[in-house]
Amino acid sequence: MNNRYNIQAFTIMEAIISMVITAIILGIIFVIFSVTSERLLDFKKENEKINDINRLTYSVNKSIFESEEMNVATDEITFKTYNNEVITYAISEKYFTRTEGDFTDTFHLVTKNIQVDILENKQKNIAYQRLKWSIGQEGKTMDFNFYKKLYAAELIKPLEK
């Protein structure tokens, strides 16, 4: 008696061809994933720079608005708030930090120049203190101007010697 059972299965050639096709598809997916990952990292780096500029303008405007006094040195800007707290921007060659109490924030921007002057309108009845901050990024220099309105009491303070 010859009892043979036929079981349907793939041949060796069919299995090898399906593995080759799977390997090609996985290779294409890997290349696409690698290229996409590189582009996302480039986007992230560019977005960090823009984010630093946005955070800078927001925090300096907030510091100026909440401060009664602003002092500028070559490597530091300090703001004294109305509640006698001090906000400090410490400037180094490649970055600067903002410190307020226990909170410290780092900006990866290069400071080229800082200048403070007083601007008046034509009638000389309104005065603003201007903080002109030049920041370099990727070989370009950007100038930011921040203004604080000066009131009569601040203008007639005696100068410290």
Order of alpha helices (4+ residues) and beta strands (2+ residues): alpha-beta-beta-beta-beta-beta-beta-beta-beta-alpha
